[in-house]
Amino acid sequence: MDNNDQFDHTPLTSIIILTRNNLRFTRDCIFSIYQNTPENYELIIVDNGSTDGTLHFLKSLGKAIIIENEQNRGFSGGCNQGLSIANGENIVLLNNDTIVTNGWLARLLWQLNKDDSIGIVGPRSNFVIPEQLISPVSYKTMPQMHLFANERASEYEKQGEEVDFLSGLCMIFKRTLIDTIGGFDERFYPGYYEDADFCIRTKIIEKKLIVANDVFIHHYGSSSFKRNKKVHKEIIDESKKSFFDKWNIKDNEHLRDLVILERPFNRQRHYIPL
């Protein structure tokens, strides 16, 4: 992972990826990072008990920092492990079933750094929550996808908009955010709603959530859960119940009011230790 010398002076960004099998997705994701990220970064990969050769591939990467979990720590647990060793001033959480595109990190960093009131920035994607969704997309192949992303980058250069939520498929934020609100709540195991919880705590400290309209990344979508749709639905339902119970709400319609009612940030109630 030889970064261009011209970027050596830029603040370090820690890119944290969780893996659990799906070697093909992981390989493509990491290679897309290598090809499209000249900025100063470190790659931290947390493997949650892969059994398909993923770990062997990860160990062949050289400069990547690998955390090996014998058991599945879930999304929150794995992210917290990565966050606990991250050296970057900036931190990216990235799903392993994504493909990043030309200029993705530079544009996310620009949005993050343009205003001190911004807490988290996310991209646009093809398979994501409505706040970030581009649908339908015109591409059918990966070369077409990269052209699509380049066209969006030109058309929407430096444009962003504030949203109520951002998906954990790709988030960028400052290390100082973790210092303030903590990491991800591990009650949401193995996944889902931990990103919504993280966004709520970010908004409680009055930081904004921004979608970068000039950044598009491809997302294959929930690849770790696709094999068993019944189990997938049960996981979502359980995490949703945990989320509503934690914040003492009955539906998503009360979330904006919730953020206001929860202010100011109470470290004892809102902070999640790594």
N, C-alpha and C positions, 0 to 999 in steps of 0.2 A: 504494500500500500504506500506508494511513493507519491506524496502530495507535492504539488508544484511549489518551488521555492518562493515564488512571488506571493504566496499566501501564508508563508510561515509566520508572519507578524500578526496574523488575525487571531482573535481569541479562539481557544479550543472549543469545539463542539463534540460532545459525547453522543454517539448514536447507539441506542440500546435496542436490541432485537431479541425477542423471545422465540425459541424454536421448540417444537414437539413434533417430530417426524416431518412429513411433507418436504423431503430433501430437494425435490425439483424446484419447488417454490423458493425455498431458502437460497439455493444456489443462484437462481435468476435474480432474486432480490439483491443479494450481496454483490454480484457482478454489476448490476445496474448502479449500485452505489460507487463502486470502483470507477466506472466509466463516466459518471456524471457529477462527481463531487471533488473538485480541485481544492476546496477549502481545507483548512486545518482541522482535522477531526481524529477521534479515536473511535474504534468499533468495539462495542461490548456485546457479547452474545451470551444469553442465559438459556441453557438447554434444559428443558423440563422432562428428562427421562426418555429421550428419543431411542428407538430401537431399529431404525431403518438405515443406518449408516451416516446419519446426519452428523454425529459427533466426530467420526473419522474425517469427514469433509471439513468440519469447522477447525479441527486441529491442523489441517493442512494449510490454513490461511496465513500462518506466519504471525503477523503483527496484531491480529485480533485478540482481544482478551476474552477468554472462554470461562464461563461458570458452569460446572456440571452438577446437575441435580439428579440423584438417583430416582427420586419421586417427583411427580408433577406438583410444583408449587403454585400453579395457577398464574393468571396474568398479573394480579396485584403482587403476589409474593415474588415472582420473577422480576417484575419491574423494580420492586424495592431493593432486591439484591443488586441489580444493575446500578440503580441510583446511589447505593451506598458506597460504590467504588468509583463512580464517575468523577473524572478530573476536570470536566469542561465547565466553562462559564455558561455555556449554552447546552441544553440537553434536548435531544430528539428521541421520542419513542416511536418506533416504526414496526408495523406488522411484517412478518416474514413472507406474507403472500401479497406483497406489493412490488411494483416496479417504479423506481423513481426516474425522473426525467431531467433533461438538460437545465441547469440553473436552479434546480429545486431548492437547494439549501440556501444559496445566496438570496433568493427572493423571500424565503421564509424568514431569514435573518433580518432582511430589510424591514419587513412588516413588524417584527418583534421589537426592533430597535428604534422605530420611528417615533415612539411615544412611550413615556414612562408609565402610562396608565394601562398598557397592554400586558396581559398576563400570559396568555397562550395563543398561539397561531396554528392553524391547520390548513391543509390544501383542499382543493376540489378533487373529486374522484367519481368514478363510475358506479361504485358499490359502497354506499356510505349512508349515514343519516341524512334526512332531507335538507338540513341546513347547509350541507356541503355537496349535495348531489348534482351531477351533470347527467341528465338522461332525457332522451337517448343520446348515445355517443355515435359518432360517424365511422369510427375505425373498426376493423375486423382482425387486424394483425398487429404485432408489436411495432414494426416499422411505421405503420399508419398511426399507431397510438402516439409515437414520439413526434410525428409531424403535427398531430392534433394538439399535443401539449405545447409545441413551439408556437403554433398559431395563436393559442390562447394566451401564451406569455406575451406575445406582441400586442394583441388586441386589448388585453386588460392590464398592461404594465403598471405595477405599483398600485393597483386598485385592491381594496379590501373592504369588508363590511363586518359589522359587529353582529354576533349571533348569541343565542342563549346557551347553546351546547356545541361542543366539538367532539368528534369521535377519537378514540384512542388508536385508530389505525395509523395515524401520523400526527404527532403533536410536537411543537417546539416551545420551550420556555426557558427562563433563566434559572440557574442554580439557586438564586436567592428566593425563588418561589417555593422550592422544596424546603429551604431553611425556615420559611415563614409558615407554610401550611402543612408540611410533612409530605409523606408519600401516598401510596394507594392503599385503600382500606381492604384488608385481606378477608373480611367477612364475605366479600363477593367472589366466592370460589366456585368453580375454576375461572369464571369470567362473566362479563356483562355487568353494566351499571357502575363499575368502578371508575370509568371515565366520566360519567355523569356526576358522580359524587365528587371527583377531583375538580370538575368545573364549578360545581356549587361552592366549594370551599374557596376557589379562586375568586369567584364573584363576591363572596362575603367580605374579602379584603378589598373590594371595590376595584378589582382588575378586570379588564375587558377580554372577551374572547373574540378573536378575529379570524375570518376566512380570507386567505390570500387568493383572490380571483385569478391571479396570473401563475398559479402553481397547480398543475394537474399531475396526479400520480395514479397509476392503474392499480386496482385492487381486485384480486380474484374472489375474495369474500368468504370469511368464516370457514376456511378450509379445514381447520382443526376439528370443527364440529360437524362437518357435513355427512360423515359416515352413518350417523344414526340420528335421524330427524326427530324421533320421539324423545331421545335423551337430550338433544339440543333444545327442544321446547321446554323440557323440564328444567334445564339449567337456567334458561332465560326467566322462566316463571319464578324460580326460587330466588334468583338475584333481584328480580323486580320486587318481590315481597320484602326481601332484606332491605332494599333501598327505601321503600315506602315506610317500613317500620322504623328505620334509623331516623328518618326526618319527620316522622309522625304526620304523613300526608296520605291522601287516598287516591290521588291521581296526579298526572303531570301538569294539569292546569294551574295548580297552586304553587308551582316552583318559583315563579317570579316574586310572589308575595313572601314565600319562604325565605329567599335570600335577604330581603329587606328586614324581615322579622328576626333573622339570626344575627344581624349586625349589632354591635361590632364583633369582630373575630375574637372568640374565646379559646385560648390555646388549650385549656383543659378539655373543652368539648369538641373542638374542631381539628386540632392537630393530630396527625397520624404518624407515629414514630416509624422510622425505617427499620 
